[in-house]
Amino acid sequence: MALLTEYVLTPGILNARSYSTEEVAAIRLNNLKDVLLHQGLLRNLRNGGWLETVQHNGFCLHLAGKELLKKIIKQNRLHNFPAVLANNPETDNDWCREALASHSKDCENPLGGIITTAVVGEIYKNNQMVSAIDKLGSASFWDSQKTSVRLNRKMADYIKHLRLLLERSNSIMFIDPHLDPTRPQYRNFIKIVELICERKCMPLIEIHRVCYFGSGTNRKIIAAEEWEKRFKSLFSQICSKAGLKIKVLIWDDFHDRYLISDLMGISVLNGFDESKRNEEPTTWTRLSRNDRDDIQREFDTASHQHKPKGSFLIP
């Protein structure tokens, strides 16, 4: 299970008529909030046709579902996906089939799971990708307690776990005190930049690192102008072509490594460098909302928790 996962809710999940009482509906829908608003995204099937369906005047949208949907949209967690099947879905079973087809189509960003009504859930009871909302607690894909992942210190693993976040976030901060694209262990960081450059809408990107190189008696302060030269030598051309701007901020000192975005914060234990060993595991941990926001404030120049030593824009 990835730290950020995309799900589908068939429309009936948000329909008050799918539940025995208003209270049951509210309980079921509120159980979705923590995962969807902290570690999840919602796939808007058929290029937004799913949203049109649940917002249609004839649809009995439950109040709890309306509030959940409002927060999902506000937090940039609803994203369009192209139509896959030939016919427009009419029933929840149709929407479930559309969701499964979309899962098969996008191998790079597979769905985490499909949540549906009790009736449709019974039809797909042997499919581990599908769960009725009343049986979600026993669904293999609904692990709300998982807060970390183990991965190898290789760019292929980094991109595997970050692809969805890099493709969907509106803002991304790479916080790594030693990130230097001219050093061998960071030479593949450009692949992350290339992935972002494939987007139609460019996000706000920041890179944070310290002003020095080395440690202890071998520590050497490097001027911001030299850091600018190093970063621009590798990133300027690709960023200019894609219309992407990266703000690089140089600080006096810090130690911990993070990835902070509007969708999620991750503690990246060893940063974004690669190991020479074929297999050397590291651990990435999802941050709480409060910790993510606190770290974002920490690396704001107005916070004065660290002393700025320079900044520049790429390209």
N, C-alpha and C positions, 0 to 999 in steps of 0.2 A: 504494500500500500504506500502510495506516495504521500508526501507531506501536503500537497495541494491536489485535490481530486475533483473531477467534473462528474456531475450526476444529471439524470433526467427524472423529472416528476411527470407522470402522465397527468393530464388535466384534472381527472376525477379526484386526485389527491386534494386539490384546492376547492372542490365543490362541496358545499355543505350537505347536499343531498346524498353524498356517498357514506354518510355516517348516521348511526342510530339516533344520536342526539347532538345538540350544539356543543355540549360539554365534552363529549368524546372527541368531536372534531377539533376542538381547541387543544386538548391534551395531545392528540396525535401530531398536529401541526407544530405545536410548541416544542415537541421533541426533535424536530428537524433543525431548529434555530442554531444551536451551538455549532453543529458540524457545518451547515451551509454558510453561516456568516463568519466562520473563523478558519475553516480549512477546506472549504468547498467552493465550486462554481456550478452554475446551472446552465445546461445546454438548451438554447432557444431553437428548437427544431424547425426545419423548413423555412429558414431565413426569417424567422420572427413569427411564423404562423402559429407556433405554440402560444406566444404571448397574446396574439390577437384572439385566440380561442378563449383563454381564461379571462380576458378583459371584455369580451363581448357582452352586450346588454342582457342577452338571454342566459348567460352563465351565472349560476348561483354561487358566486365567490364568497367563501366564508370570511368573516372579519379577520380572523387570525391569519388566514391565507393571504388576504389583502395586505396586512401589515408586514408579513414575511416577504412578500413579493416586492413591496416598496423598499425595504431595506436591502434586498438582493440587488435591485436596480441601482440604488443610490451608492452602494459599495462596489460597483463595477463587477458584479459577479454573474451577470446574465450575458451570454454571448451567442450570437447567431451561428447556426450551422446549416449548410445547404440542404435542400430537399434531396432525399435519396430514392425513395420508392415512387412509383409512377402516380399513384392516386393520393389525393389529400386524405388524411386520417379523419374519420368521423367518430369513432368510438375509442375508448381507452385501450382496447386491444390493438386497434390500428396504430395508435400512438406508440404503444410498446413495440410493435413490429418496426415502426420507423426508427425508434431509438436503437434497437438491436442492429438495424441496417447501418445506422450512422456509426455505431461502435465498430462494425466490421470494416467500414470505409476508411476510418482514420486510425491507422496503425500506430502513428507517432504519438497521438493523444487519445488513447483508448478511454472509454467511459469507466468510471469507478463502479457504477451500478445504476439500476433503474428502479425507482420506487413507484408502486402502483396501488390500485385498490385491492380489496380482499378478493373480489370476483376474478379480476385479471391475474392476480398473484397466484390463484389456484391453478389457472391454466398453465402457468410457467413455473410450477412448484419444483420442477427438476432442473431449472436453469439457474445457476448460481449468480448470474448477472441481474436477476429480477427478484424483488421481494415486495410482498404486500406490506403496507405501512404498519399494519397491526402486528407483523412478525419481524419488524426491522431489527429488533434487538438480537435476533438469532441469525441475521444475515451475515455471511462471511465477509462481505465488502463493507459493512458498516461498523468499522472499528474506531469509535470516537475516542478511545483511550490512547491510541497510538500517537505519540508525540515526537518520535525520532526515527531515523533511518540509518542503516549501516551501508556504506558504499566504499568503493575503491577510490583511491586518490588519483583518478584518471579523468580527463576531460569528458570522455564518453559517458561516464557515470554521472558527472556533474550535469551535463546537458540532459541526460535521461530524466533526472529528478527536477531539473529547473525549466525544461522546455515550456510547460504550460504556463508557469509564472512569467517567464520572459516574453511569451507571446501575448499575454493578457493584461499585464500590469500597466498602469498609467505612469507610475514612477518607480524607479529602482535605484537603490544605493548599494554599491559594492564597497564594503568596509574591510580593508585588509592592509595592515601596516607595511607589508613588504611587497605589495603588488607592483611589479616592474616588468612591463611587457618585453623588455630587451634581455631579461634573464632567461636561461633555458627552461627553468621549472614553470615559468609563466608564459612561454611562447605560444601555447595553445589557447590562452585567454581570448585571443582574437576570434576564436570560433564562437564564443558567447556574443561578442559584438556583431559578428556576421549574422547570427540567428536573429538578433534584434533588428538588424538592418533589413531583414526580409519582410518586416511588418509594413502594412499600409499606413498606419498612423504611428508616428514615432513617440515613444514615451520620454519622460524626463529622466536622464541618467546622471548619476553622480558616482565618482570614484574617490575614495578617501584613503590616504596613505601617510606615513610619517616622512619627515624631512631628511632622515639619515639612512645610511646603509651600514650593515654590520652591527656588532654588539660589543659591549665591554670596551676594552682598550682599542679595539679595532673599529669602533664606531666612527663614521665619517659623515659630517653634515654636507648635504648636497643642495645647492641653490635651486630655487623654484624654476629658474630659467633652464637648468639642466634637465629637471624632470619634465618640463614642457617639451623640450627637444626629444626626449626619449619616447614619450607617449605619442606625440604628433608624428614621429617618424614611421610609426606602424599603423596608427588609427586614422590619420587625417584623410587619406584618400578614400577609404571605404565609407567613412562617415559623411564626407562631402557628397559622394555619389548618392547615398541613401537619404540625405537630408537630416541625418541624426547629429545632435549636439551632445557632447559629453562634458560635464563640468568636473574638473579634477581639483580636489582640495588637498593641500599639503599641511600637515599638522606637526606640532612639536613632538608629541609622543602619544601613543596609545598601544594597547596590546591585543585586545580581543577582536575576533573577526565575525562579521555578520553580513547577511543580505537582508535589506529592509525594502519592502515594497508596499504599495497601498493595499495589496491583497494579503500579505503575510510577512512576518519576520522570522528569519532562520539564524540560529547560531551555527556558524560554519567553523568547526573546531580548528582545522588546519589551514583555513583560508582557501584561496583559489589556485594554489600551486599544485603541481603534480609530483608524484613520487617516481623515482627511477625503478623501484621494484614493480614487478608485474602485479602483485597483489599486496596492497597495504591498506587495510580498512581505516576509515575514519567515521565519525558520527556527526550527523547534522540533527539539530533539535529545533522544533517549532517553538517560537516564543509566544507568550501570552500577548493579548492586545496591549495591555498596559506597558509591558516591557518593550514591545516594539516601538510604541509611541515615545517612551522615555529615551530609548537609544537614538531615535530620530532627532529628538530635541538636543541630545548630547552633542550631536555632530552638526548642529546649527551654529553658524558663526556668532549668533546673538547670545548663545548660552554661556560662553566664556569658560566652559569646562576644559577645553583644550585651546592652546594658542595657535592661531593660524599663521602659517609661514609662507603662504602664497596660494594662488589659484589661477586657473586658466581654462579656456574653452577649446574643445576640439570639435570641428576643424578650426 
